Amino acid sequence: MTPDPNSLYGPLDPAPEAGWSQAPPRMGFFTDTSVCIGCKACEVACKEWNDVPTSGLDLLGMSYDNTGALTANSWRHVAFVEQPRPAGHRTPPFAGNPTDGSVSPASAAVAAGTGNPTGTDPGVPPGDPDAAARMAAGPEFLGMPGSQPPGRTGTADGRSDFRWLMMSDVCKHCTHAACLDVCPTGALFRTEFGTVVVQEDICNGCGYCIPACPYGVIDQRKGDGRAWKCTLCYDRIGAGKTPACAQACPTESIQYGPLEELRERAAARVATLHERGVPEARLYGHDPDDGVGGDGAFFLLLDEPEVYGLPPDPVVTTRDLPKMWKRAGLAALAMAAAAVAAFVGGSS
Amino acid sequence: MAEAHPVGFQWVMEAKRRGAKVFHVDPRFTRTSALADTYLPIRAGTDIALLGGVVRYILENELDFREYVLAYTNAATIVSDQFVDTEDGDGIFSGFKPETGTYDQTSWQYAGQENGGGAEDTEEARETAAGLRHESHGSPIPGVVRRDETLQHPNCVYQILKRHYARYTPEMVERVCGIPQEKFLELARAWTENSGRERTGVLIYSVGWTQHSVGVQYIRTGAIIQSLLGNIGRPGGGVLALRGHASIQGSTDIPTLFNLLPGYLPMPHHATHPTFDAWASSIRHPGQKGYWGHARAYCASLLKAYWGDKATPENDFCYGYMPRLTGDHGTYQQVLNMIDGKVKGYFLLGQNPAVGSAHGRAQRLGMANLDWLVVRDLFMIESATFWKNAPEVATGEIVPEQCRTEVFFLPAASHVEKEGTFTQTQRLLQWREKAVEPPGDCRSELWFFYHLGRKLREKLAGSDKPRDRALLDLAWDYPTEGPLAEPSAEAVLREINGFEVATGRPLGGFTEARDDGSTAMGCWIYSGVYADGVNQAARRKPRHEQNWVAGEWGWAWPANRRTLYNRASADREGRPWSERKKYVWWDEEKGEWTGYDVPDFEKTKPPSYRPAPGTSGPEGIAGDDAFVMQGDGKAWLYAPTGVVDGPMPTHYEPAESPLRNPLYRQQANPTRKVYPHPVNSVNPSPPEEHSQVFPYVFTVSRLTEHHTAGGMSRTVPPLAELQPEMFVEVSPELAAEAGLTHLGWAHLVSGRAVIEAKVLVTDRLTPLRVEDRIIHQVWLPYHFGFEGLVTGDSANDLFGITLDPNVLIQESKVGTCDVRPGRRPTGAALRELVEDYRRRAGITPERHAPVVTPADGEGAR
């Protein structure tokens, strides 16, 4: 079999590429945040089914998010973002109430500093207060002409506009999974469903995968040393069952199924939302042409990815490998040529 | 709803997907608000003003569904000319007796019925929470009424209602509730636009409505709106009550309440029900229309289920064995009795009053003054360890070495470790199997009570004392199975369903009950759940194999009917109001009622049927009397009886309010149940002095992550870590005013307690402009206590005890307090702080808030 020209970057069906013959359709998650009610049933179901340990009993003050981030001990994470900005399709919640300015950016900034400072312990990396504040305030005003004057919602006129975003985050199961590519032991592998799974009995805790992940998902468990993350419930889907989080989700915010079908469903949902006056609805991670070849777990968002703590333009670390090899090769050739030239020249 | 009932909320999301518009009214912006189309922040405790505003909007603009209103409600019925409205009585209806704080309902009756026996003794009704009986049926009222179909008679219900709510204008709604007029009108418009032949709207509430001193009247107001808009008995309509636990509906159907027997039969009262005949007749109401005519058969069959062969018509089915009420034996009266040493022992089953009930300190002091206490729970909860770990130990009020209560903790089996049914809010019984055996000594409730009864009977065997007969004569012979001798839950369900005594044949429904001792029936409304010897509650036919009503999934009482009063889904002639809202209709050819659901009407009674004058019982129901359990067959916009605090809902301020009632001189519900006990107190409200000592309004409710008093969630790591600390939510404006910082500490003080919490400053709370004042509200979760993986002070400690007069529910959704930065004091200094506030507020053990607000200058001090 000839290697796919896109085996390091670009659109690809990952399971056959990984050597699975007659692989079933690629399976994945479509998480529609526009119907998420923030119940965290996904977090609990995941922990119950996968026997994931507690991630700490600390109040983070990041709205109702006390999980903080995806870590070795939290494979689903529901983000809550309180924003002083209009939701477009609804009446401003506090119109006519005697309010002053919004506090959401300020309280998000305070909360951002409350994480455990030990990185992967398995708690939450302390955040950047400035970034948190910007997130809670929504996208920044970049000087482009807009219909609203800048700072509209933070003035003495009060804070009539408000919306509360909720989003259940999870491992993206990338088409080009950098974690897998850098794993020296083969503990991380591509399943027949196109998902990416760590084998806990092979992982030696080297930690290479952690900086490789463009989303900051995979994480090392302290006292254990191994890397842990969502398996897309490999044991359940192999038995024809739905992953625990999707099974528990009461509003079908988390949908599980063949990725092709989910992408169609997601496109239709975005169209419906646009029709209903929610122009901010957009997909994230659905595009096979993006920097990771598309995600196996993709999302419908109601704001920029950064607002939810997602990188706007993730790129697999292997993208530049061919170029690097080419350059390295060229350099080697040039050196060889120089050496040859030196000898040849010297004898003349 | 998304916050406390996320699983049920999936159907709201489904409705939204199909284009429904969702409004959410709540003091705080919750997860429900986040998904709603419009959110209306409201001052806690003012919902009647809001809903009354909607009633006025409907009536002033004549937006009611007139054909429905004329056919199925009592809008045209003429009320006695002796009736005086609150508009003319400064907030009090006619018939008020200041000495008892109750009403004589004679003047509330329909014209010509003033002495017709409809009026009830509201004093006894209040003591026994008689309103609870109406869960399965309406109140008694003579069937024949005078009507004016033009709705013009000044004393017809329609006009009375219109006058009663005339002042509930959008401006008044804004003044009372703090809801801007435009927001109110948006709600009123959307609600009324979804009314009529083609459209319906649904109203959903939960304990945010019930736990008020006017809780029943909140729901009455909602019911009036839904009746005016034709939203009862129709698909996509209704008033949906979300219950607080998996089987709360079941726990009132087969009650764990002091005043009810299964199927909402009243617990006999020693004075009112001296004999079986007196008891049965008081339910049956001879001469009344409707299905209560058969009550005697339900009563006899219940006693027959209790005492089996020993219950005969000759001995009144052992009626003499029944315990009798002597007054208020509700949970709050009992707690005060415990403090006073009048109660010796107490059983707590799956309940954690030390955290979950109002006035936690009174709860704990009461439980610390018993001889014995049995706690059956899954975890070691606060109500089992109060004697050593309660806050009162730190303050020296409970001394563990001296606490006289002997606590027996018995581990309970969880819902997956036992079989049985859940009855949910739709009255749907769903059977569940046992998944695993209970570990160790954990046992089911069924096991516990069956074997407790068995052992008691063994100990008493051979006794010749008359007092022991009731126990010894019980039919206590359930089959048991397995090594633990677990009683068969199916056998119990079969008894609940009822059976023919001679043959043991399970009955098909309550119509087969007899009053001659030939049938036994544990709960008449559940009869049919074991019809044909089949556990109907265990049915799980997939929805795509049946019609959309899915009548073969589980079993709903009564008679597997999914929507009550569904005769109203067809017009007077029995035709569907529209193709779109078709549900149950009259099939002329077959001569019977048919449809997607079980018709809530006599199957072959044609729409044209009219009873002969003077006919009572089911035969008295006319072919267009859709509300078959009401004495007059109509939905009540005006309740001449059955509600002890008034025939129409009226806005009263909560028992604790920072504001004067803008509508009436009468400040709070004049019939509310108060307990003038030294341990109990009420913070002063205007026109009393010193209300400014407690300037802020607080309200409490649940978080998705925790369950009620936390016994099943603060103890479980994956749940505990999701909300790991007690906190208080405050608006940025209040944070600035009170000097609070995000994630810092605050303490809250009421006349009962001081508690501390971490501060969450959030845009989700807002101050409200009310009567030209700014009112700040704070919100607290009530889940926290001193046991479990995550602990914190209990929000319910802040509340005093004031109850709704109809059902004796406590007002635990609104109170007043002060909010201060920093942590609370500990030890003796804690009580000193509370005492200091009490002194400044003028609260003394002798001082009681005036129930009836005196006229200005009469000295309301």
Interface residues (C-beta under 8 A of the other chain):
Chain A: V35 I37 G38 C39 K40 A41 E43 V44 K47 E48 T54 S55 G56 L57 D58 L59 G61 S63 Y64 N66 T67 E82 P84 H89 R90 T91 P93 F94 A95 G96 N97 P98 T99 D100 G101 S102 V103 S104 A106 S107 V110 A111 T114 R159 F162 R163 W164 L165 M166 P250 T251 E252
Chain B: A2 P6 V7 F9 Q10 M13 R17 F29 R31 T32 S33 A34 L35 A36 D37 T38 Y39 P41 G178 P180 E182 K183 E186 L703 T704 E705 P717 P718 L719 A720 E721 L722 Q723 P724 E725 F727 S731 P732 E733 A735 A736 T741 H742 L743 K758 L760 V761 T762 D763 R764 T766 P767 L768 R769 I774 L789 V790
